[in-house]
Amino acid sequence: MLSTWIHPDDLVQLVTRGIEERVQADVAYGLSQNSKGWWRNDGLAALKYEPAHSADDHLDNIAVADPSAPSWQYQGGPFATAEYVGDPERAALFSR
């Protein structure tokens, strides 16, 4: 999950840059400067987006059960696996 982390200040900067550059349509992954990131983000150069934060600064504070497990190798982590069922009672609150 550290690969897709974005600091709130970096998110504000990304949105602000999109407004200032009058971007009408683009695909850009909002990420901080994370060494574990894998997304190609070529579109960010046009926005002049320069993240000031990194998930790497928080590595010592985060415990991951098994970061090599297949479920952690993809965006969404174990929440994106076919086996994930979530909390049916909580999901029912949103289906009304």
N, C-alpha and C positions, 0 to 999 in steps of 0.2 A: 504494500500500500504506500510505502514511501516513494515509490516511483511516480505516483500520480498526485502527490500532495501539493497543495498550493496554500501559501500563507495568505491570510485575509488582505494584507497590504498589497501583495502582488496581484491579487484578484482585482482590487480597486484600480490599480495601475493599468491592468489589461483592459478593463471595461472603459476606463477614462481614455486610454489611447485609441480604442476603437471609435469612441465618440469624436474625439479630436481629429482623427484621420478620416472621419466620415465614411467609415466602412459600411457598405450596404449589405454585403454578403461575403462571408469568408468562413473557412474552417480553421480554427486554431484551438489547440488543446491548452487550457489554462493550467500551467504547471509552474512551480518555483524551480530554482536552479538545483535539481536533484541529480546526483551522480548515478542513481539507479534508474533514471528515466529511460524509456525506450522509444517514445513517440517521435516521429519526424515532425518537426514543427516549423517548416520553412516559411509559412505565412506570417510568423511573428516578426520577422525582420522588417517587413513593410510597416508594421505597427510601431516599430522602435520600442518594443517591450523589452525591458531589462529587469528581470526579477532580482530582488535584493535579498531574498531569503532562500534557505535550503533545508530540506528534510534531513540532510546529513547532520545538521546541528542537533538533532533529536534522537539519533541512533541509540545513545546510551540510556535513554529514558523509555524505550519501547521494548516490550517483550513480545516476541512472536513465537508461538508454539513450535512450528517447524517451517521456516521460510523456504525450504527446498521442496515442500509438499506441492504436488501439481496444482492444487487449488489456489496457491499463492502466486503462481507463475503468470496469471492473467488478470487483466483489469477487472475488478469486482471481487477478487479473491474468492473465498468459499461461498460468498453470497451469490455468485454467478454459476455455481455448479448445478448440474441436473438434480443432484440429491437434496439441495437446499429447499426446505419447505417453509421456512420462516415461522412466524407465530400466527396460526389461524385465527385466534381470538382478536389479535390486533388488526389483522388484515380485514376482518369482518367490519371493523369500525369505518373503514374507508370504502366499503362496497355498498354503503347505504345511499 
